[in-house]
Amino acid sequence: MTADMKNFDLSGKVAIITGGAGLLGVEHAIGLLTAGADVVITDVNGEAAQEAARQLAAGHGPGKCIGMRMDVTDAGSIRSVQEELLKRYKAVHILVNNAAVDPKVKEGNVLVESSRFENFSLEQWNFQIEVGLTGAFLCCQVFGGWMAAHGGGVILNIASDLSVFAPDQRIYRKEGVAESQQPVKPVTYSVIKTALVGLTRYLATYWADRNVRVNALSPGGVYVNQPEEFVRRLTHLIPMGRMARREEYRGAVQFLCSDASSYMTGQNVVIDGGRSVW
Ligand SMILES: NC(=O)c1ccc[n+]([C@@H]2O[C@H](COP(=O)([O-])OP(=O)(O)OC[C@H]3O[C@@H](n4cnc5c(N)ncnc54)[C@H](O)[C@@H]3O)[C@@H](O)[C@H]2O)c1
């Protein structure tokens, strides 16, 4: 391995991923395992986290993978996972804040379209912000706080291309549905993802002298067999003419979580097939 490639090496590092049992969490885990880290997949669904870890345990490099239940909205749950990990590994060097609730734009007709801003409930607003934003805040406080007090580490906040532009609500439209009932990407998504970039900048400067680097990754939409019409409308907005493949963010995670990005902090890396530059 050349000296430059060695900067990507995460051997001896311990990484924790929140919401890790979902679509991209597993991809982040593969990226980190391949680079040599020991990876802890956590999720509010503890069984799914353990199952994901079991499936990744073999075949992705020297690092080991375990799964644990952790609810990012519950400070007690976060602290007890940290306690267990510190007993087991003595340190946690990398935190990937990935957990989110992404209410998909619903199929079928509903009496009142609850995704629309006028109808959006305070309950949904609070719930989604609690998971996607407050959850990241709590995990930064617990894991980042430990890093800051113990020589440093890396935090990666998973935002979205919707952290840099507004949703184009035309891509979510349903034929034959009244204007006032058209489904939309909810306001929470834009607010949470933009705020995660704010949290990233805040902590990057706050902990710059403690050797804790904090960056954000903003992925574009991943293709997972969405309806043809939706894909057609979305890809029309993307210069590369396609949605992302699920594995296409692994390299960025390896870069942002390793010394390959040692002079980088407070940045939002947008990987969107060029959508935001069109
Ligand atoms: N998939 C995409 O196209 C895409 C695009 C841009 C950004 N993102 C972002 O990437 C991240 C991962 O997305 P995904 O597609 O893998 O989503 P996903 O829904 O597949 O996974 C999210 C995971 O978070 C977990 N979760 C929910 N509430 C939690 C809580 N309270 N505590 C801990 N875990 C909790 C869920 O159980 C789930 O496993 C999200 O932040 C998402 O906004 C995804």
The ligand as an SDF file (V2000), in Angstrom:
LIG
                    3D

 44 48  0  0  0  0  0  0  0  0999 V2000
  -31.8980    6.5360    0.5310 N   0  0  0  0  0  0  0  0  0  0  0  0
  -31.7050    7.6970   -0.0910 C   0  0  0  0  0  0  0  0  0  0  0  0
  -31.9890    7.8560   -1.2850 O   0  0  0  0  0  0  0  0  0  0  0  0
  -31.1510    8.8650    0.6800 C   0  0  0  0  0  0  0  0  0  0  0  0
  -30.8350   10.0380   -0.0200 C   0  0  0  0  0  0  0  0  0  0  0  0
  -30.3240   11.1210    0.6840 C   0  0  0  0  0  0  0  0  0  0  0  0
  -30.1280   11.0310    2.0460 C   0  0  0  0  0  0  0  0  0  0  0  0
  -30.4480    9.8830    2.6930 N   0  0  0  0  0  0  0  0  0  0  0  0
  -30.2130    9.8390    4.1360 C   0  0  0  0  0  0  0  0  0  0  0  0
  -29.3990    8.7290    4.4400 O   0  0  0  0  0  0  0  0  0  0  0  0
  -29.7400    8.2160    5.7290 C   0  0  0  0  0  0  0  0  0  0  0  0
  -30.0990    6.7470    5.5990 C   0  0  0  0  0  0  0  0  0  0  0  0
  -31.1650    6.6160    4.6980 O   0  0  0  0  0  0  0  0  0  0  0  0
  -31.7750    5.1990    4.3080 P   0  0  0  0  0  0  0  0  0  0  0  0
  -32.3090    5.3310    2.9400 O   0  0  0  0  0  0  0  0  0  0  0  0
  -30.7890    4.1250    4.6260 O   0  0  0  0  0  0  0  0  0  0  0  0
  -33.0160    5.1390    5.3100 O   0  0  0  0  0  0  0  0  0  0  0  0
  -33.6900    3.8680    5.9780 P   0  0  0  0  0  0  0  0  0  0  0  0
  -35.0800    4.2670    6.3080 O   0  0  0  0  0  0  0  0  0  0  0  0
  -33.4710    2.6680    5.1200 O   0  0  0  0  0  0  0  0  0  0  0  0
  -32.8440    3.6960    7.3200 O   0  0  0  0  0  0  0  0  0  0  0  0
  -33.0160    4.5430    8.4070 C   0  0  0  0  0  0  0  0  0  0  0  0
  -32.8330    3.7140    9.6580 C   0  0  0  0  0  0  0  0  0  0  0  0
  -32.9920    4.5780   10.7830 O   0  0  0  0  0  0  0  0  0  0  0  0
  -33.5850    3.8090   11.8040 C   0  0  0  0  0  0  0  0  0  0  0  0
  -34.1890    4.6540   12.8320 N   0  0  0  0  0  0  0  0  0  0  0  0
  -35.3970    5.2910   12.8170 C   0  0  0  0  0  0  0  0  0  0  0  0
  -35.6230    5.8850   13.9880 N   0  0  0  0  0  0  0  0  0  0  0  0
  -34.5380    5.6460   14.7700 C   0  0  0  0  0  0  0  0  0  0  0  0
  -34.1970    5.9740   16.1030 C   0  0  0  0  0  0  0  0  0  0  0  0
  -35.0200    6.6790   16.8880 N   0  0  0  0  0  0  0  0  0  0  0  0
  -32.9960    5.5540   16.5750 N   0  0  0  0  0  0  0  0  0  0  0  0
  -32.1700    4.8220   15.8120 C   0  0  0  0  0  0  0  0  0  0  0  0
  -32.4470    4.4420   14.5450 N   0  0  0  0  0  0  0  0  0  0  0  0
  -33.6260    4.8530   14.0350 C   0  0  0  0  0  0  0  0  0  0  0  0
  -34.6130    2.9430   11.0800 C   0  0  0  0  0  0  0  0  0  0  0  0
  -34.9800    1.8270   11.8560 O   0  0  0  0  0  0  0  0  0  0  0  0
  -33.8660    2.5900    9.8070 C   0  0  0  0  0  0  0  0  0  0  0  0
  -33.1990    1.3440    9.9050 O   0  0  0  0  0  0  0  0  0  0  0  0
  -30.8900    9.0760    6.2290 C   0  0  0  0  0  0  0  0  0  0  0  0
  -30.3860   10.1010    7.0380 O   0  0  0  0  0  0  0  0  0  0  0  0
  -31.4760    9.6340    4.9530 C   0  0  0  0  0  0  0  0  0  0  0  0
  -32.1850   10.8380    5.1560 O   0  0  0  0  0  0  0  0  0  0  0  0
  -30.9570    8.8040    2.0480 C   0  0  0  0  0  0  0  0  0  0  0  0
  1  2  1  0
  2  3  2  0
  2  4  1  0
  4  5  1  0
  4 44  2  0
  5  6  2  0
  6  7  1  0
  7  8  2  0
  8  9  1  0
  8 44  1  0
  9 10  1  0
  9 42  1  0
 10 11  1  0
 11 12  1  0
 11 40  1  0
 12 13  1  0
 13 14  1  0
 14 15  2  0
 14 16  1  0
 14 17  1  0
 17 18  1  0
 18 19  2  0
 18 20  1  0
 18 21  1  0
 21 22  1  0
 22 23  1  0
 23 24  1  0
 23 38  1  0
 24 25  1  0
 25 26  1  0
 25 36  1  0
 26 27  1  0
 26 35  1  0
 27 28  2  0
 28 29  1  0
 29 30  1  0
 29 35  2  0
 30 31  1  0
 30 32  2  0
 32 33  1  0
 33 34  2  0
 34 35  1  0
 36 37  1  0
 36 38  1  0
 38 39  1  0
 40 41  1  0
 40 42  1  0
 42 43  1  0
M  CHG  2   8   1  16  -1
M  END
$$$$
